[in-house]
Amino acid sequence: MTDLNLGVIGNCSIAMLVDDAARIVWGGFPRLDGEPIFCALVNGTDPYRPDNPSGGGYFAIELANQTRSEPCYVPNSAILCTRLYGEDGSSAEVIDFAPRFALHERMFRPPLIVRRIFPLSGKPRVRIRLRPRFGWGGLRPRIASGSNHIRYVSEDLTLRLTTDAPLSYVVEERSFVLDMPVNLIFGADETLQSGTGETARMFHERTLEHWRNWVRSMSVPFDWQEESIRAAITLKLCNFEETGAIVAALTTSIPESPGSRRNWDYRLCWPRDAYFVVHALNRLGATRTMEDYLGYITNIVSENSEGILRPVYGITRSADLDEREAPALAGYRGMGPVRIGNQAYEQIQNDVYGSVILAATHVFFDKRLVRTGNPQLFERLESLGGQAVRVFDKPDAGLWELRNRFAVHTFSSLMCWAACDRLSKI
């Protein structure tokens, strides 16, 4: 049974969660808030049993007679390394990452993951189980093999695994001796420009170089440096870079407490949470995330001539986030429901004015930023400040997002004051 001791890989387009046994148990496609092709994390108590008709939604690499595993991150990167050990002394290493690096003067971050398997000792026998699910766990894909790839097909989506492993072994989930490295490239149904091994190696090297350069550019004190770097990378992976949005979490429907049914979809952007994320990264010197988020916020502000903001938006600024349930998924450890969307978008949360203004006004003060403030932006922010004045003492749902209960919350009032105070200093 999967616990929440999970590693994360991603590239600011997609993100996947990997458990201690090197199984990918969660991941949306083709973006952070996308339908989870890997959904075992919220698919009941035993989704990995091969004969479980309602199971699936994972990508496993299994070592025969495995006794233990040791996951760790490659230092200063979003690359995960898991070592698998067998009772006969054999061992193998799994390297997981999503490609991310500069290419043709832009950031290359395709909806793609790479898994590289290396023999370490003995004669390890491995089994690859790739069982994506479509339709929020309700649909099994049709499988079709090509010359060096396998396609997983539904009416609305086709995924491709390109590999130098024996295709029949992968399709039939048969174990084989790992006597040389194996590469698995999984994602969009696109043909690679080079060989599988060459592409995987190049993606690996350039992704590692990118993350190490990103970490090197930050100003991180010696105290708790390793923990601070890991936290910064994890926060960065919550950034949907295409629009600048920052999701509150990479998952949906992990219960707040066992059996509570308080299972919410957090793959959305709350300006309140996003402000603290970009503020933290900005203090470390990762200013680009702040600039991207300011673009996201500026677009929201420009669409609100009346100065009224919602507490949460989709990563493409969608404001229609009606909740619905995924009946095919039993929930984390069987504790459903699994929800899509979040009804909090309809709530009144007056602190949002402070969160947006505190974030947006960085362009007027931080001289490191390329994007600078201008009178037009200030005019839009001023209308939000006017709304903050009107609602600072009005009841709302508060930052706890109370449903069907309203009160005047100190935090909301203080954030409204902070909005006006910051505007007055421009």
N, C-alpha and C positions, 0 to 999 in steps of 0.2 A: 504494500500500500504506500503510495507516494506521500511523503510529508512535504513541508514547505521549505526544506533545505535544498534550494534550487539554485543553479547557476543561470546566468542570463547571457545570451549572445545577441547581437543586433548591429544595425548600421544606420539607425535613424530613419529607416523606411519600414523595416520589419524587426521583430524581436521574437526570440524563442527561449523557452525555459527548459533546462536540462536537469534531470535528477542525478543522484549520486551514482546510479548504475549506467550512466551515459545514455539514458532514454530521453528523447525530446518529448515532453508531455504537454506542452502548450505552445501555440504559435498561430497568430492570425496572418492572413494572406489576402491581398497583396500589400497591406499596410498595417500599421499598429492596431487600428480598430477593425480590421477585416475579420471575416468569418474564420474561425479557428479550424485549420486543417489538422492540427494536432490538438486534441481536446481531452485526452485521457485524464488530465488533472481534475476535470469536473465531470468525469464519466463513471461515477459509482465507485464501488469498493474493490472491484477486481477487473479493471479494463484490459489487463495484459494477458489474461488466460486465453490461449490460442483458440479454444473452442467456445468462447463466450460470444454469443450471437449479437449482443448489444455492446461489446467491447470495441477496442480499436482506438484510433486517434493518437498514434504515437510512432516514433521512429527509434527502434532499439538496435543496438549492436551488442550482442551477447557473446561472452566467452564461455566455452564449454567447461563445466564443473568449476564455475567461478566461486571463489571464496570471499573475496573482498574487492573493494574499489577505492581509489584515491583521487578525488577531483580537486583541481586547483586552477586558478587563472594563470596564464602566462603573465608575468609581471608587467605592469603599466600598459595593459591592453584589454580589449574585450574578447580575447581568445581564451577558450576553455580547454583544459587538458585533463582527461580522465584516464587513469591507469587501471587496468583490469588484471586481476591475478587469479590463476587457477590452482586447484589442489595438486596438480602434477608438476608445478613449478613453472608452467608457461605463463606468459604475460603479454599484454598488448596495450597500446596507447591510442586513445581517440582524441583528435584535435577538432574542435568545433568553432566555427566563426561565420559571420556574415560579411562578405567583402565590402570594404569601405576604404577608398583612397582617391586622390586627385587624378583625374584623367581628362585630357583635352580641355584643360582650364576650368573644369567643374568637378564637383564631388560625385564619384561613381559609387552608388549605393543601391544596387539592383535588388529586387525581391528574390533573394537567392541565399541559400546556406551551403556551406561546404563542410563535409566530414572527411577527415583523413585518418586512416587506421594503419598503425605501424606495429610490426612484431617487435617485441623487446627481448624475450627469452623463450627457450624451448621451441615447441611446435604448436603455437596456439591455434585452436579451432574456433572460428567465429561464425555466428549466424546473424544475418541482417534481416530485420523485420520492419518493413516500411508499410504502415497501415494508415494512410491519411483518411480522413472522413470529410464529407461535404455536407451541406445542408444542416449545419449545426448538429453534427453527429448522426443525422438520420439517413445519410446516403453513403453507400459504398461505391467507390469509383470503378469503372471498367478499366481493365489493365491491358495495354497493348505494348508489345516489345518491338524495338527497332534494332539497328545494327549495333549500337553501343549505348542505347538508352531505353528507358521504360516510361511510358506515358500513362498517367492516371487521369481518366476522362469522366466528366459529368456533362450535363447539358450546358451548364453555365461556366465551367472552369476546366482547364486542362493543365496539369502539372507534369514536369519532366524530371526524371532522374537520369543523369548522365554519369556513367561509371566505367571504370576499368576492371571491376569485379565481374565474375561470370554471371551473366544476366539470368540464366536459368536458376542458379542458386538463390539469387535475390528474389525472383518471382515465386519460387517454390519454398522459400525460407529454409533452405538446406545449409547445414554447416559445412565449412571447408577450411583447409589448412591455410593459415595466413603466412605464406613464405616470402611475401614481398608486400610493400605498401599498397593499400587500396584507397582510391579516392571516390567520393560520392558528392556530386553537385546537384542540388535539388531546388527547384523553384519554377519560374516561368517557363512556358513551353517554347524555348528558344534554342537554336543551335549554337554551340560553342565555336569560336573563331579558331581555336587551336585544340590540340589534343587534351584529353581529360587530365592526365597527370601534369602536363605542362601548365595548363590553366589553373589547376588547384594549387600548384606550387607558387605560381606568380601571384595569385590572389592572396595566398598565405603570407608571402614575404612583404607584399606592398601594404596589406592590411596591418601587419605588425609594425611596419615602419610608420604608417599613419598614426596609429594610436600612441606610439612612443614619442613621436614629434609633438602630438597634442598634449601629452602629459608634460613633456619638457618645456612647453611654452607657458605652463602655469606657474604661479608663485605659491608653493606649498611649504609651510614651516616644517622643521624636522620633527616636532612633536606629533605623533600619530600620523606620520606622513603616509604610510602604506594604507591605513584605513581611510584617510582623506582622499587619496587618489582613487581607491576602489569606489568610494561613495560618489565621487565626481563622475567617473565613467558610467556608473549605474544611472545617475541622474541624466547624463547626456543621452543615454539610450532611450529615455522617455520622451525625447524631443523628436517630433515628426518634422524633419528639417524642410520638407517641401513647402510647408505653409508657416513653419515657425511655432506651431502649437506644441504644448507640453502636456502629456497625459498624466493623470494622477496615479495610475498604475498600469501595468501591462496585461492585467487579467480582469476577468469579470467573475462575480458570484463566489468569491472565497468568503465564507460566513464570518461576520463580526465576532460571533461566539457560537459554540456547537449547538446545532439544532435551532438557532434563533430565527431562521428564514430571513435575516437581515443580510441578504446577498445582493450586492449592488454592482452595477457595471461602472468601473472606474477608468475605462479606456477613452476618457473624454478630457477636455481641458477646462479646469476650474481656474479662473484668473487668480483666485486667492492662493491656491497651491502653486501655480506657475510662477507667481511673483517671488515666492520664497526660493524656488529652484533657481531662477535666473539671477536672483540677488546673491545666492551662495556661489554659483559658478562665476559670476562677475567679480566677486571678491578674490577668487583664485586666479583671475586673469583670463578666463574663458569668455571673452566679450562677444564672440560671434553668436553664441546661443542667445544672449540678450538682444542683439541686433535682429536676429531672425524672429524672436518672439515679439519685438516691438513692431515688426511688419505685420504680424498676425493681429496684434492689438489695434494697430492703426486702421486696419481694414474693418475691424468690428466697430470702432469709434466712428468711422466715416459713414457707416450704414445706419447710425442711430442719431438722426438729426434731432430727435426729441430728448436725447440724453438719458434714455432708459436702457439699462443693461440687464441681461439674464445672468444667473450665477454660474452657468456652465454652457459650454458650446462644444460641438463636434470638432474634430481636428481640421475640417475644412470650413469651419465657422457655421455649420448647420445648427439651427436653433430648434429643429423639430426632432426631439429625442425620445419619443414615446416608448415607454417600457413594454416589452413583451417577453414571453418565456420560451425556452427551447425545450420542448417536451421530450426529445430523444435523449437528453443528457440528464443523468440522475443527480448530478451535483458533486461537489468535493466530498469524498468519502460518503457519498450517498445523501448528503445534506443539501437537497435542492431548495428552491428552484434555481435554474440557471437563467439569468436575466440579460436581455439585450436592450440598451438604451437606459435612460435614467430620468424618472419623472421630476427630479429636482430642478430640471430646466424651467418648470412652471412656477417654482417658488419665488418668493420675494426674499432676497438676502442682501440687505443694504450695504454690507461691508464690501461688496464688489466694486463700488465706486472708488474706495480707497485703494483697493488692490490694483485696479487698472491705472489710475492716475499715478500712483507711486512707481509703477513699472514704466509707464510711458514717459514720464518726465525725466527719466535718465538721459534722454537725448538732449535735454537743455543744460545738463550739468556735467556729464562725463565726456571729457575732451578726447578720450581714446576712441570713441565710437565714430564710424564713418557717417552714419545717418545722424543728422543734427535736427534740432527743433526749429520750427518756423511759425510765423503768425497763424497760418491756417490750422496747424495742428493744435496750437494753444486755444484757438477759438472753439475747436471741437471739444477739447478737454474742459474748457470753461463751462460748456453746457452740461457736462457731467458733474462738475463742481456745483452748479446750480441745483441739480437734482439731489446731490448729497445734502445740501442745505435743507431742501424740502423734506427729506426722509430721515434725517439723523435721529429724530425722536419718535419715529413711527414703528409699530410692531412689525416684526419679520420672523422668518423661520430660523434665523441665526446660523452660525457656522456649523451647528450640529444638524442642520437640515431637518428640523422637527416637522413631521407630517401632521397636518390638522391641528397644530398648536402654534400660536403666535404670541410674541411678547417683545418688549423693548429690550434689546440686548446691548450690554455695555460694549462688547467688541465691535458690533456694527456701528454704534455711535462714535466710538473712537476712530474707526477707519474713515468714517465720513469727515470727521474733524481733520484727520491726517491728509485727506484729499484736498481740502480747502487750504490747509496750512502749506502744503507743498506748492499748490498753484500760486499762492500769494508770494512765494519766494522767486518766481520766475520774472 
